């Protein structure tokens, strides 16, 4: 159970993340009586009065929460305070007026300020609990660094002030029910254990496709690109869940050990052969969901010669006994054919002479547009001839009437409990940057392959496929 009556401090409380994601999640937990927090303290540069901060939250909650209740809001508002200040220790010391016992410090800040905030809180002596019965925790949003060097620098900046068991690196993908179900489905169903290896699996594809463009985030995105924004963190974590060894027990440290072990086993991408393992793409003008859209270089704020990739694909190999020779494909892009996200595991094909070439099974964990597990099988087609047809066995993840928690709600509850299972450990972050670092360096001066908005991505992605393997179509993902 979460420890009762901690203080929840949000640094960067007036920012976009707080209003769109964090506070709606807090509000929903509060309404469900699952928010055991005594006091919320908003902290930001704006020299607002408490009433101004409450008005700001109230306006945005009404916009982002469909079933907003004024009475519930008034009760939640009674627990909210506001303090203005910067990230220096002298200014942060004012938070001592609100924080006595257990406390969580949530950094809803730009990534370049994480180290300053962590150090400032430490120098203000807010990082250490006053007694053994309470705690102090810090929550950091991704990205955890900008490349391998900056990630290591961020780790070094945190370590003098915050121990690893105090640091919660929040990756909202790991709060999704379907993602967590990958582990449960893998390890609780014995029938999968005998086929979960290179003898039976031909490939794994992890896809996150978006129809959205920049949606006002061009300042961040044009610096980050798809590889940093999606693959290095979100999709890399999904990859570890598929490839990790079975844990001996459900323990956060054991889970992290196995995930880090997978990342350390990934074959290094040679800097001189990056094109054999990675493809960058950038969308041109096209049609998405029936609407004409601009090319990336025609978007507001984007330079005509921008080399930023809006699509990225990686081919990874895990050089261990279980996965030797099996390609893992990770891809994500904007302005794609449809909004679709899945983990697809393809079993090897049956012999061609039996019923024809290319017949294989897929086990698919779907994350969007709806959450479900699909098993693609083959059966006899009705009629006189001995011919086959595809049969898809589908298990929707949620039943009607079941409580639906958002990823942020689940992860906030985990922070309150002190459960780090769904929060990447530093060595996982470091190893994932090690994997993509040669690609980032290669792409600094490389023009991305172009793809039409509303398509499956650049044709260059097909060059990553081994043998007779092909990408799953976004139009017909089964």
N, C-alpha and C positions, 0 to 999 in steps of 0.2 A: 504493500500500500504506500502511496505517496506520503512523505512526512508532512504533518499538519502545520499550517500557519507559517510557511516561509514568506519572504518578501521577494517579489518578482520585479527586477529593475530592467527597463528597456532603454539601452543607450541608442540614440537615433530614433526616439519615439515619435517624431513628427514626420518620418520618412515614408516612402512609398510601400516598402515591405510591411511595415507595421500596420498601415491602414488597410492594405489589400488582403494580407494573409494572416499575420500574427493576431491582430485583435479580433477579427471574425472568429478565429479558432478559439481564442480565450472566451469570447462571448458564448459560443455554443457549449463549451465545457461548463461554463458557469450556469447556463440555463438547465443543463442536465445534472446539476449538483455534483460535478466531477472536477471542480476547480478548488483545491484545498489551499488556496493562497490567501493569506491574511491581508496583504497590501500590494498594490501595483504602483510602481514609481516610474513615471515617464521622465526621461532625461534627454535634453537636446540643447542645441545652441540658441534656439529662438527664445527671446526674453518674454515668454508668455505668462499670463496669470493662469492659475489652475482652471478657471472657468473657460478660458480660451482653448486649453488643451481638451477639456471635456466636450466642448462644442465641436471641435475638430473630429474627435472620435465618434461622437454621436452622428454627425453628418455622414461620415464614411461607413459606419455600421449599417445605417439605413440603406445605403447604396449597395452594400456587398452581402447583407444577410437578408434572405427572402422572407423569413418569418420573424422579423424584428419585433420585439415586445418592449414598449416604453417602460412598463413597470419593472421588468427584469433589468433593463438598462439602468434605471435609477438605483437599484440595489447594487449593481456592479460599480456604478459611478462613485458610490460612497466609499469604495475601497481604493480609489485611484488618486494619486498625488502627482505633482509635477515639480520638477526642479530644472532650471536652466544652468548651463555651464559648458566648459570645454573639456578636453580629455587630459588635462594636466592633473597631477596628483592633488595640487592645492585646491582646484575646483571640485574634483571628485570627492574630496573629503566631506563636502556638504551632504553626501548621501548617508553619512553616518547618523544623521538625524532621523533617518527612516529605517536603517538596517541595523538590527541588533543581533538576532539569532541567525537561523538558516536563510540563505539568500541565493538567488539565481540571477546572473547578469547576462542579459541577452543582447548581443551586439548586432543591432539592426543598422549597421553602418556600412559605408563603402569599404571594400576589401583593403584599400591602402591604409585604413585607420585601425585595423584590427590590432596590430602590434602596439600602437600608441595607447589604445584603450586597455589592453591587457596589462601593459606596464604601469599605466596610470593608476589602475585599480589596485595593483600590487603595491605600489609606492604609497598609496593612501591606506594601506593595511586593510583593504576590503576583501582580500583573497583568502584570508585565514579565518575559520570559524572561531567564535569566542570560547567554545567548549567542545568536548567530544560528542555531545549529543546533537550538534547541529552541523551544517555543511555550507560550503560556498562552492558554486559551480559557475562556469562560464560557457555560453553557447555561441558558437561562431558559424555564420552562414558561409556557404561556398561562394566564390572559389577559395580554396585553401592554397594560396599562392598563385603565381602567374606562369611559372615554369618550375623546373626542378630546383634551381638555385634560390628562387624567391620562396618556395615552399620550405626549404631547409632553413632559410633565414627567419621565416615566420615561426617555425618550430623552435629555433634558438631564442627568439624574442619572448616566447611564452614560457619556456621551461624554467627560467629563474623564479617565476612568480606563481605558476600554476602547474600542479602535478597532472600526469596524464589522466588519472581517474577523476579529475575535476573538469576536464575539457570535453565538451560535447560538440562535435563538428556535425552540424545538421545538414543532411542530404535528404530532402523531402521525398525522393524516390523510395528510400528505404522505409518510409512510413506507409507506403501503399499496401493495402491488404494483399493484393495479388502478388506483389513482390515477395512479401513475407511468406506467402503460401508456396512459393517455389521450394523453399527449404522443407516445409512441412510435407508437401506432396512427395518430394524426393525421398525423404528419410523415413516416412511412416508407412509407405507402401512398398512392401518387400519385392513385388513383381518388377519394380524399376531397378532394383539394385543389381540384378544380373545382366542388365543391358546398358548400364550407364558407363560405357567405356568405348575405347577406340575399335573394339571388335564389332560393335553393333551400331555406333553412331557415325554418320557420314559427315555431318556439319552441324553447327549451331549458328543461328542468325538472331541478332538482337537489334531490333528496329525501333526508332522513335521518329515518326514523320509528322510534320506539322503543315497545315495549310496557311498558318499565320506568317506574316512578314515581321517587320521590326516592331510594330505597335508602339512607337515612341521611344524605344530603347536603343536607338542608333548609337548614342555616345558610348554605351557599354559594349554593344554587340560588335561594332566595327573594330574595336580593339581586341575583343575576345575571339569571335568566330565560333563555328560549330564544334571544333575539336575541344577547345577549352570549355565551352558552355555546356556541352552534353556528354561527350565521349569520355573525357578524362575522369569525370566524377560519376555521373549517374549511370551510364552504360557500363563503365568499368566495374562498378559495384555489382550490377546485375550479372555480369560475366563471372565474378568470383563466386556468386551464389550457385551458379550452374556447375562450375568446375571444381569447387572445393571438396575435400574429403569429408566423409561423415564424422561429425563430432562425437566424442564419447559421452558428452552430456550437454544440456542447454545452458551454456555458461558464456558470458560475454567475452572473456579473455580467450577461451578455447575457440570460439567462432572467429575472432580476429586473427588468432594464430593461423588457422586454416586458410582464411582469405588471403593473408599476407604470403603464405606459402605458395598459393597459386600464382600470385603476382610475381613473386621471385622466380618462378619456374617459366615465365613467359620468355620466349626467345627474343633476344635483342633485335631490333630493326636496324640493319646496317645503314649508316648514313649515305652510302653510295648506292643503295638499292631501295630507297624509301618508296619509289613508285611501284615496286612489287608488293608492297604491304599497305599502302595508303593512297586514297584518292580524295582530292579537294574539289569541290564544285561551287559554282555561284549561279544563282538564278537570273535568267533574262526575262523579258516581258512575256506574258502568257495569260492563260485563263485559269482561274481557280474558283471552283464551286460556282461556275457560271458568270464570274465577274472578271473583267480585264484588269490586270495588275501590272505595275511598273517593274522594270528590271531593278536589281539591287543597286546598281550604280546610278539609277535615276531617283532613288528614294531620298527623302529629305535628310540633309546632313552628310550624305555619302559622296565621296570624291569619285570622279569618273574613272580614275585609275586604281581604285581600291582593290587590293589583293586578298581581302577578307573572304574566307570560305563560308558559305551559307549551307553547305553540305559537306559532311566528312564521313569517310568509311575507312575502317581498319580491318586487316586480316591478322589474327594473332594465333600463335601456336604455343601450347603448353607442353614443354619438354619434360614430361614425367611418364611413368608407366601407364597411368590410366588414359591419358589423352594423346599419346604420341601419334602424330600425323593427322589429327583432326583439326580442321580450320575453324576458328571462331570468327564470325563476321559481326562487326559493330557498325551501325550506320545511323545517322540522324541528319535531317535537313529541314529547311524552311521552304514555304511555297511548294509543297509537294502535292501529289495527286489527291491525298486525303489525310485526315487526322487518324493516325493509326499507330499503335505501339504494342509490341509483343516480344516474347522470347520464343523462338521456334527451334525445336530439336528434331532433326531429320535422321531417321534410321536408314541403314544401308538398304539398297534395293534388293529385291528377290532376283534369282537367276532369270535372264532374259527369255530363255527357251520355255519357261514355265507358262507365263501369261503375258509376256511382252516386256519391253524395256521401260525403265523409268518408274516402276511401281514401288513406292516406298511409303513408309508411315511417317507422319509428323505428330509430335506432341507440342502443343502451342499454349503458352500462357498469355492470354490477351489482357492488356491493361487499358486500352482505349480503342474505340469509343465506349465499349462496355467491357466489364471484367468477367472473364470466363476461362475455362480450360477446354480446349478442343483436342480430340484425338482423331486424326485423319486415317481412316482404314480403307480397305478394299473388299468388295463383296461381289457375288455373281449378279449380273444384270438379269432381270426377269426376261424370260423368253427361251427359245429352243437352243440358241447358240451359247457356247461356253465362253462368255465375254464378261469383262469386269466393269464395275463402276465405283466411283469414290463415295464413301460414306463418312460423314463427319458426326462423331459423337460429342455432344456439347454439354458441359456442366456449368451453368451460370454460377458465378461466385456467391452472389447474395440472393436471398429469398425475399419475397414481398414482406414488408413490415419489419425487417431487421434493421437495427440501428446502423447508420452509415457514418463512420468517422472519417474525417478528412485526414490526409497525411500529417498535416501540422498538428491536429488534435492528438493523434496517436503519439507523435514524437514529443510533444509538450508533456504528456502524461509520463512518458519514459524518462524525461529529464527530471520531473518531480520525484519519480521513484528512484532515480539514480541508476537506471538500467541503460548501459552503454551498448547493448547488443546491436542496435540499428544506427550507431554512430561510428563512422570510420576512425580507426586508430591512426596515429601519426605515421607508423611504418607503412600502412596501406596507402595513405596519401602520397608518401615519398616514392613508393614503388610504382604507383600509377603514373606519376610524373616522369619517372625514369623510362617507362615504356614509350610515352608519347614525345619525349623531349627531342629525339632525332627528327621526328616528323615536323614538329614546330619549327625547328631550325631550318629544315629544308624548304618549308613553305613560306618563309619570310620573303623570298624573292621570286617565288613561283606563281605564275598566273593560274588561278583555278580553272578547271574544265567547266564549260558553260552547260547549263541545262535549262530547258524551258519551264517556266513556272506552271505548275499543274501536272508535272510529269513525275516519273519514279526516280529521277535524278540523272546525273551525267552518264553517258554511255561508257565512259572510261571505267566505271565501277565494275563492269563485266570482266575486265582484265584481272581482277583480284580472284575470280572464282577458279577453284581447282578442278581439273578433269571435266566431267560432265555436269558439275553442280551449277545451279542457277539461283539468282536472287528470287525470293518470293515476290510476286506482284502485289503492289499496293491496291490495285483495283480488285483483285480476286485473291486475297491473302491465303485462302485455303488451298 
